[in-house]
Amino acid sequence: MSIARKLARKELIDMVPYQSARRLFASGNTPQGKIWLNANEASGNGNYQVNSDSINRYPDFQPASLLNAYSNYCDLSTDNILATRGADEGIELIIRTFCRAYQDSVLICPPTYGMYAISAENHGAGIIKVPLTAEMSLNLTDLTAQVGQAKVVFLCSPGNPTGNLLSKQDIEAALELFADTAIVVVDEAYIEFCPEQSVVYWLDKYPHLVILRTLSKAFALAGLRCGFTLASSEIITMLSKVIAPYPISAPVADIASKALTKLGLEQMNMRVQDTGVLRAQLSTWLAAQSWCSQVFASDANFVLFRCQNLELKDFIFDSLVAKGILIRDQSKQPNLANCLRISIGSEQELSLLQQTISNSFTTTAAPTMAKEN
Ligand SMILES: Cc1ncc(COP(=O)(O)O)c(C=O)c1O
């Protein structure tokens, strides 16, 4: 047995890491030459100049320019904000701060974002699953049965991969349920696509509420790795004890601060509007296809849809991969049999996707479709 296998934590040996969009298609593929519609990134390149004046120095633990810029944007004091390496680091910090390894658990509501479970597993925290209902809402009855069992509850609104919002009423009901026993995390990674639905203004009322945000989606900065955890100053102080000493590099702080200026926010808002138009077009097109049995309503920068059967799902996915167009297979998640997810890329990318699917049905032996009633 190798020294690595002999000494590693036993549960790591067979653990499957998060199958990120990039890892899934890693073999020899660079982002160039492919159409990446599988990670809910924005299309188009950024255009930022980086200031390298003090690059010989360690950055501030939490660069003031960045915290002030985000504080202006979200209307909270800087004491309520922790900048992190993406929202993913926020997820990990919350679990490491509140869950004792091999003793405490997190609660997730699948189908949901994969990193809650991966981070919990990595840390040795248990995972309690309370699936969403068939309508993709919280199952409050089943959540009630779990009160006291989990230290951290992860809610995702708008949800990934579903795209729908959880009702504010249900989020509040969950906050009331877990008021004395758990931190309730509301992951708002996609909230810029429906900003009026944010629950950020409940932070005053609910000291156990934590909100996750990111610059990876509407701000089109997934490659920057910058996110924010919003919470009571007491929770932020605790997370600050667990995070690395210099989490935000100077170039990241510099670019992120620029993205949060008046101009950066205007550009972000325009991107959100354009995304909404393209999303509506794509949803309408999908709904008109005979192989598509369901298009999920989305308040985010992606659309989830269900194919009539497994063969059709695989056929569509593989036809796109053959042409270098990558979308995400979500069919292994509960209630999402035969479902695929498409990120809203550029107009050209989406029209190429539609053409490619249409062509594949005319030129190849496509699987048969069920008769419509
Ligand atoms: C719901 C949700 N939360 C968090 C993240 C992670 O975001 P970041 O790129 O900021 O780590 C993602 C990324 O896809 C996501 O979909």
PDBQT file of the ligand as one rigid body, heavy atoms in Angstrom, charges set to zero:
ROOT
HETATM    1  C1  LIG A 401     -25.953  27.920  -5.897  1.00  0.00    +0.000 C 
HETATM    2  C2  LIG A 401     -24.491  28.167  -5.999  1.00  0.00    +0.000 A 
HETATM    3  N1  LIG A 401     -23.815  28.559  -4.914  1.00  0.00    +0.000 NA
HETATM    4  C3  LIG A 401     -22.500  28.795  -4.958  1.00  0.00    +0.000 A 
HETATM    5  C4  LIG A 401     -21.800  28.625  -6.123  1.00  0.00    +0.000 A 
HETATM    6  C5  LIG A 401     -20.316  28.845  -6.103  1.00  0.00    +0.000 C 
HETATM    7  O1  LIG A 401     -20.003  30.110  -6.536  1.00  0.00    +0.000 OA
HETATM    8  P1  LIG A 401     -18.503  30.631  -6.557  1.00  0.00    +0.000 P 
HETATM    9  O2  LIG A 401     -18.071  30.612  -7.974  1.00  0.00    +0.000 OA
HETATM   10  O3  LIG A 401     -18.615  32.011  -6.013  1.00  0.00    +0.000 OA
HETATM   11  O4  LIG A 401     -17.692  29.747  -5.681  1.00  0.00    +0.000 OA
HETATM   12  C6  LIG A 401     -22.444  28.224  -7.282  1.00  0.00    +0.000 A 
HETATM   13  C7  LIG A 401     -21.702  28.013  -8.534  1.00  0.00    +0.000 C 
HETATM   14  O5  LIG A 401     -22.176  27.484  -9.510  1.00  0.00    +0.000 OA
HETATM   15  C8  LIG A 401     -23.835  27.979  -7.220  1.00  0.00    +0.000 A 
HETATM   16  O6  LIG A 401     -24.520  27.565  -8.295  1.00  0.00    +0.000 OA
ENDROOT
TORSDOF 0
